Amino acid sequence: MTKKQIHLGAHFPGVNNTTVWADPESKSQIEFDSFVHLAESAERGLFDFFFLAEGLRLREHRNKIHDLDVVGRPDTLTVLNALASVTSRLGLAGTINTTFNEPFELAKQFSSLDHLSDGRAAWNMVTSSDAFTGENFRRGGYLDRADRYVRANEVIDVARKFWDSWQSDAFVVDRERGVFGRESEIGTVRHSGPQFDVEGRFTLPRSPQGHPVLLQAGDSDEGREFGAAKADAIFTIHGTLEDGQKFYSDVKGRLAKYGRDHDDLKVLPAATFVLGDSAQDAAEKADHIRHQQVSGRTAIAFLEQVWGQDLSAYDPDGPLPDIEPSGDVSITRGRARHGDPRTIAQQYRERAEADNLSIRELIIAMTTRQQFVGTPAHVAEEIDGYVQNNASDGFILVPHITPAGLDEFVDRVIPELQDRGSFRTEYTGTTLREHLGLRHPYEQREGVRAS
Amino acid sequence: MSDTLFLTAIELKGTGAHSQAWRCPDSRAEEVFTAGFWIDQLQAADRAGVDVAFLGDSFASRTLEAAAVAARAAALTEKIGLVPTITVTHTEPFHISKQIASLDFASHGRAGWQVEVSPGAEQAALFGRKAEQDNSSLWREADEAVEVVTRLWDSWEDDAEIRDVESGRFIDRDKLHYIDFEGENFSVKGPSITPRSPQGQPLVVIRVDSTESVSVAAARADIVRIAADTVENAATVAARIRRAVVAEGRDPADVFVLLDVETLVSDSAAEELAQLDNWAGHVRVAESVSHIGDLAGLHLLLGSVEAAGLDGVTLVPLALPSGVAALPATDTRSGSTLRERLGLRRPANLYAREGKSL
């Protein structure tokens, strides 16, 4: 029997503290050659897709632009279109905000990317939840949180109406009869809703994938529902096999009410990895990397996000502050908040006391995401275990070095996964939808099952 | 502009400027929504030594997004300037700024931006965001949009990224600047998420067709595209634009004025045009000086445009891709970025110049 196949995405290490910029191997996060390097590595490793995140305002901490982490990134769609010329099979996935873009424009942009890449486009749909980012846009920050979700849903609905408005046989070139496009097969979109009143005709024929693969990140109940209803793949972060399995069965269980099958939505958690020649070697490397990612100053800045005040007088190698969080909850802006500060502070205290951790050690412990640490064989076994035991359908891997951070994984782990029969040995399709084993969007919506 | 530099640009839009060009047997109209169609044309123009390619776009025309096409071609072309149209009426200037800056990174300094507005109720209805605007309102908004975009391009100083391991700082935050733009149509905080690009300021191109667009072009464009029915009239228009540039306090030597020249180049061009017009059912009215004839005739025309004091031409082929294949070969220029090849300096950063008081 064929084993369940693993799907892999390659996250370009972007703007955050997990990118170890001080490492001598670390190169530019903005020069095009860096994007080419990671994309070529991912395609050599037969990954499903390259993934680019987005952020539309530079983060601030204590009213100043944050200067400890990597800062500066490009326009997502421009990079993806440019990468289409140096790759031939790799999917090209980008995060684009639904709050600060208009549906017609998004529909045209993603249709263009799908046409220009011969069917390799994917859109990670996110919403913005802060007026801080809105200050860069004329729409501004006036949508309240609930409306942002209403808008996201409606953006997708309107975009789909545009994508669907050309029948598959609408684009014809009949020189003899002078017919360029069958007008009768091109519908006029009329949409009226709480966020948009839109009317007109779309200007591009149906793209190779029908429309881009739709990705969604979000762990809230609302996010899971949105993903089950509309996304082709859902991102998440779950630290343990059991948590992963719970999430997996929860979101897959929501598909039926939207007329969708188990395989119509892929679950792809983000994960980091550290490889070594032995378990001990890998563990030491991982510890070294975590200390590079979380400097003393970075640890204090993290703590200030929770405490909401200046803690620069505290020693990062000393104990947690004995004062309660009381200050400004928006001390850091442009980054998702963690929840109620007092509750988090309490959790931090308990963990620090239980394990006798300094501030820096605590922050390292609390901010470590799911990691695969070990020899290539061990990491392959772990990844395969998550997938075969239905904790995920694969992973989006987040390297810590730009742009060479994926190379070792491709050279050493991919062959192990192939030996296990869990990973492709060549691309069998040309479109991203084919790589991911997804049905055509119209088949999904119309409930057509493969015979 | 310079006495010696005469620019040759080309406009690529669909299968050509004639509405019936797609019916030509060699039009490749079936491929107009594929990368191959565009790459082949841009590579041919690049090889021919054309200085700049303008990629047309609007929300009303059936064409792939021009900025996407330009990005797709970046790694597959070497010298040609890549100048997509991005309209400003419904698009956020913050997005345009990072889009063109990123194209500049991907093309190693060959990006520009043709600024256009989206007139009419039909395009407004595709967005449903605001009512139809008149020309004056459209260009006032465009003026603000260019201001926002160009300020964002300078919102990072060139040496803002320091990677100082000693202090743990990746950037020197004093070299990043809020633009704090407040206008009639926008308020934008900044800074950009994208660092300053290879050219610092990618080239701004404006095609003038109204009093309102002339004043924005005079204030802000590096390349001004004009149309005229004769070379003589083109010289008059160019002189008027140069006066407007001076009135804005700018040096006219910094601004190229290019005349649109519609072309159909072959030994049987007249018959081909007759066929195109016949398909259309009416005779096409030329929108600017045109040349329907052989290559030698085109060279003569270009010579007269140069003699009349224009800084160059934008060839507007009535039919593509044959119109690219028939390009006159031009001298190649030195320099790797578009600015260098055009003899333009890399502008000093606005904020670095003004000091840290901002």
Interface residues (C-beta under 8 A of the other chain):
Chain A: V15 W21 A22 I30 E31 F32 V36 G55 L56 R57 L58 K64 I65 H66 D67 L68 D69 V70 V71 G72 R73 P74 D75 L77 T78 V79 N81 A82 A84 S85 V86 F100 N101 E102 F104 E105 K108 Q109 S112 L113 H115 L116 S117 D118 E135 N136 F137 R138 R139 G140 F171 V173 R175 G178 F180 G181 F196 D197 V198 E199 G200 T203 L204 P205 S295 R297 T298
Chain B: Q20 W22 R23 P25 A29 E30 F33 T34 A35 I39 F59 A60 S61 R62 T63 L64 E65 A67 A68 V69 A71 R72 A73 A74 A75 L76 H90 T91 E92 F94 H95 K98 Q99 A101 S102 L103 F105 A106 H108 E122 Q123 A125 L126 F127 G128 R129 W156 E161 R163 V165 G168 R169 F170 I171 D172 R173 L176 N185 F186 S187 V188 K189 G190 P191 I193 T194 P195 W279
